[in-house]
């Protein structure tokens, strides 16, 4: 217990320092290549911080723990919006660009809705149980490929960035890589040690998947977005969450299921899917309203986060 607690603290230190370095590196890459910082947030930062979820999913599929795979992704996507955007907006209202409101956020809502529908087989046929087949995995992968095509198109329309105090390109890449290594390794320490602590305390597997594992694998996104917000890099803070949620569904679920086969009987509750959908919809509505997520809206996200997790822990 003591060793796991120490590893937990070490993991947090690696996460915090890794996120700080990665934000600087990612911003430097964007400035050197004159690429919109939102694109960097949607790709390098989002995919890098989602690496823990992918590693957990592959490991879980190999040992036949499908519920952990689904609980990890559903929980992470809920945490990304309710907790991460909520906390980030407490530091400063998050300005959301026009392109994000009209393109990235609708894509997030669409893939989240698709994922929820594919998981809800019994709603359409009472005679079957809910499952997530290999075909379902291929469907979300195909949808993700549309997102990748959009990113490629976006990269062709490069925007000019402020060139003051730009990190050199080699240094930017080194910072980004070191940052990703730090947050991935740090999150692994946090997840492993926290899971062992939870097991010792007798917490159920479903609760572990939706809470400790989801929170542990979302820590890179949390620390990265908070750090980006403090530095005034609101595009990276928002892009990190949006890109991570799309990546979680399209790749973290899609690739393991497409490779290793479907997930049979699922024990999730519909409240989990409803909260995941509501979070995505609210983020779009708040951003669409005035192109920013204010502190009041962030407080609502945090309130929903507390209510939902209070419900699943007590229930």
N, C-alpha and C positions, 0 to 999 in steps of 0.2 A: 504493500500500500504506500509506504514512504517513498520507495524507488519510483513507482508510477507517478506519484505527486511531483517529484523532482523533474521527471521527464516531461510532465505536463507543463511545468514552468519554463523549461528549456525550449519546448516547442513554441510557446507563446513568444519568447524572445526572438527566435529565428523568424517567426511570422512577421513580427513588427519591423524588424530591421530589413528583412527581405522585401517587404512591401514598400518600404521607404526607398530602397535602392532601385526597385523595379519601376516605380512611378517616374523617377528621374530619368532612368534609361529609356523607357518607352516614350517619354516626352521628347528626349533628345533625338530618337530615331525619327519621330514625326516631323520635327523641325528640320533635320538634315535632309530628309527626302521630300519635304514640303507636302507631307501627307496629312490630311485632317486628323486631329488627335482622336476624334470619335472613332475613326477607322482603327487606330492603334488600340483603343479601348475595347473595341468589338472583336479584335483578333488576338494580338500578342498577349495583352493583359487578361482578357476574358478566358482564352484557351489555356493560358498558363495557370491561372488560378483555379481552373476547373480540372486540372490534371489529377488532384486527389480524388475527386468523384469518379473519374474514369478508372483509376487504379482500384478503388474500392469495388466498383461494379464488376470489373473483370475477375477480381479475386473472389467475390461473392458468387458469381456465376459458376466458377470452377468448383466451388464447394457445394453448389446447389442451394444457395440461400437467396432465392429470387425476391423474397420480401424485403431483404436488406437493400437490394438494388433499387427497387421501386421506392421504398421508404426514404432512401438516401436522396434520390432525385426529387421526389415530391417535396420532402422536407427542405432540401437545399433551395429549391425555387421559391418556396414560401418565405424562407429566411432571407433570401437575397433581396426581396422587395420589402417585406414588412419590417425586418430588422435593419438591414443594411441601408436601404434608402431612408428609412425612418431615422436612424442614428445620424446619417450623413446630413440630412436636412436640418438636424438640430444644431449642427456646426454653422451651416450657412444655407440659405435657400438655394436649391439646385436649378440653375438655368438649363432649359432643355431646348435644343436647336430645332428649327423647323423640319429639317430632314429626319430627325429622330422621331418626331411626333407623327409625321406622315408615312414613314417607311419602317423604321426599326421596331417601334412599339406595336404597330399592327401585325408585323411578322411574329412578334412575341406572342400576341394574343391568339393568332391563328394556330401556331404550333402547339401552344398550351391547350387550346380547345381540341385539336386533333388528338393529342395524347390522352386527354380525358375521355374522349369518345371511344378510342381504341381500347381503353381499359374497362369500359362499361358495357360489356357484352350482354349481361343479364337484363339491362334496361330495354334492349331490343328483342331479346328472346329469353323468356323466363325459364326455359328448359335447359339453359346452359350456364356454366359458372364463368365468372370473370377471369380472363387470362390475357397474356400479352405474347402473341405468337411471333415466329420468325418473320412472317409476312408483315406483321405490324411493325417490327423493327426495321424492315426494308422500307416501309412507307415513310417513317419518320426520317430515315436516312435520305430518301429522295427529296423530302421537303427541305431538309438541311442543305442539300446540294443547291437548291434555289437560293438560299441565303448566301451561300458561298459565291454563287454567280453574281448576286447583288453586291457583295463586297468587292469582287473583281471590277465590276462596273464603277463602283464608287472610287476605287483607287485610281481610275483613269481620269477622274475629275479632281485633280489635286488642288487643294486650296493653299494660298500663300499663308505662312505663319510668321509671327514675330521672331526675328532672328537674333534677339538680344540674349546674351549669356547662354549660348548654345554649347552643349557638350559635344566633344568630337565624336565622330561616328564610331570608331573602335571602342571608345570609352562607353558610349551609349549602349552598344551591344553587350559589352562585358557587364555593365550594371544590370541590364535586363536579364541576362542569363543567370548571373549570381543571385539576383532577386528571386527569380522563379525557383531556382534550386533551394534557396532558403525557405520560401513559403511552402513548397511542396514537402520538403523534408520535415519542416516544422509542423505542418498539419498532420503528417503521418505520425509523428511523435504524440501529438495531442490526441488524435483519434485512438491510437493503440492504447495509450495509457488511460484515457478517459473510459474507454470501453471495458478495460480490465477492472477499473475502479467500480463501474456500474454493475458489472457481473458479480463482483465481490459483495456489493450491496443488495443483490437480488432483483435487479430491474429487468423487465421483460424485453424480448428481442424487438418487438414492434416499437416500443418506446425508445429503445437504444437507436434504432434505425432513423426514426423521425426526429429525435432530439440530439443525442450526443454525436452520432455519426454524421448526421446532416449538419449540425452546428460545427463540428470539427472540420469537415471538408469545405464548409462555407467560410471558415475563418480567414482564408486568403482573400476572398472577395470583400469581407468585412473590413479587414485591416487596410487593404489596398484602396477601397473606396473612401474610407475615413481619411487616409493619408492624402489621397488625391484632392479631397474636398478642402482640407487644411491648406494645401498648396494652391488652391483656386483652380484646379484642373477638373472642372465640373463635367466636361465631356468624357474624361476617363472614368470618373466616378459612375456616371450613368451608363456609359458604354460597357463598362466592366460587368455590371449587373445584367443588362439586356443581353449581351453576348454570352454570358455564362448560362443564363436560363435557356437560351436557344441551343447552346452547345450541350447542356445537360440532357435535354430531350433527344436531340438529333444524334449525338455521338455517344454520350455516357450510357444511354439506354440502347440506342440503335445498333451500335457496333457489337457489343457483347451478345445481344439477343440474335442479331443476324449471323454471328459466327457460331455461337454455342447452342443455339436453339431457343425456343420460347420459354416463358415462365408460366407454369401451370396454374393451379388454383391460387388465387390472390386473396389475402386476408385484410386488405386495406379497407378503410371506411370511406363512404362518399363525402363525408365532411372534409376529408383531406383534399379531395379533388375540387370541391366547391371553394375552399379557402384559396387554393392555388389559382383557380380561375378568377375569383374576385380580386385577388391581389394584382394580377396582370391587368384586369379591366380598370381598376382604380388608378393604377399608375398611368395608364393611357389617358383616362378622363382628366386627372389632375394636370397632366402635361399639356393636354389639348386645350384646357380652359385658359391658361395664361402663359404657357410655355415655361413653366417652372413648377417645382415641387416645394411648397412653402413649409415653414416650421409647423404650422397648424395641421397641414396635411400629413407631415411626418409624424406628428403626435397621434393622428388617427391610425397610421400604419403600426406604430408601436402599441397602441391600445388593442388593435386586432391581434397583434402578435401575442400579447399577454393573455388575452381571452382564449385564443385558439390553443396555445400550449398549456394553459391552465386546464382546459377541457380534456385534452388527450392524456395529461399526466394524472389528473384526478379520476377521469373516467376509465 
